[in-house]
Amino acid sequence: MSGYLAVLVVVLIFIVIFQIAKASEYVSILKGEKKSRQQSNRVNGFLMISFLVLGLIGVYYCNELLRGKMGSGAASEQGEGIDSMIMWTLIITGIVFVITQILLFWFAFKYQEKEGQKAFYFPHNNKLELIWTVIPAIALTVLVAIGLRHWFRITSEAPKDAMIVEITGKQFNWLIRYPGKDGQLGRKFFKNINEATNPVGQDWDDELNKDDYMATEMHLVVNKPVKLIIGSRDVIHDVGLSHFRMKMDAVPGIPTTLWFTPKYTTAEMKVREDNPDFVYEISCDQMCGAGHYSMKANIVVETQAEYDAWAAKQKTQFDLAHESATPAAAATPAADSTQKAVAVNVVKH
């Protein structure tokens, strides 16, 4: 019933709009088309100026309302440069936006159709076209070059002392693997994947896999570079690290990498953000299915000593897989009470 009512309301709205348009057409005929058009232009010009003023006030109000509520800045060294790039991009494009919008709406008001005012036909001007083509092209080229510099920086070869963490996306959670004391991740093969015992498909014949371990959250060391090796088990995901200003696609069959250096521990960020419940978060920034919204994991940034203590408690995935594969010892069956009784009688006789 509600569906029919909604359709009826929409139809009535269209009928009302149609009738208003017809009435306006009749008024134009009665008043004269030219006079009616000039009156409409005056109304439109006034609305343009009103929209300009209210729009600029709204932009200023939103800026003041959200000032200081966008976090305490990037939590990685590389993220600081990305924040700076975004700020300068917003400044340059913001200035251009304000100037062009003011001119657009003011010209619509100032040069509306009036009695005795004739439009000037201005078909071509090489100097103007050169100015509004070359200057934006140079500005955009500079912004793109700055962006490429940051991109090449975070995707270049990580420092030799960087810790390595592998993160694999699957619908709908993250699988996080760490190398053991050898500092190297073992080989893996997709045909070895077993949801219960081998979620990333490690090759147990590879000795490097013997000390690798996995966790449900990512542990990083403050002020130490970390290289992420990123992959996917099914569809395209995206590792989103908003606090560090990083993101990278997780593509099936094509490992991707990035590296960064965390600046603050989780404990320090709780103080900076004035939020005792603060946690660094990994989100999936690529629509990946019905459970996309729930695809999250936490990051713990801590000191080297805290990380070492945590890592020492982790059990290798090799041990976990082979423990679950070892069948439990068969229980000794209880002796049958009837057989016991028979044996007793035989002994008595």
Secondary structure, DSSP 4 states (H G I P E B T S, - for coil): -HHHHHHHHHHHHHHHHHHHHHHHHHHHHHH-HHHHHHHHHHHHHHHHHHHHHHHHHHHHHHHHHHTT-S-SS-SBHHHHHHHHHHHHHHHHHHHHHHHHHHHHHHHHHHT---TT--PPP----HHHHHHHHHHHHHHHHHHHHHHHHHHHHHHSPPPTT-EEEEEEEETTEEEEEE--TT--PPPB-GGG-BTTTBTT-B-TTSGGGGG-EEESSEEEETTS-EEEEEEESSS-EEEEEGGGTEEEEEBBTB-EEEEE-B-S-HHHHHHHTT-TT--EEEEE-S--STTGGG-EEEEEEE-HHHHHHHHHTPPPHHHHHHHHHSPPPPPPPPPPHHHHHHHHHHHH-
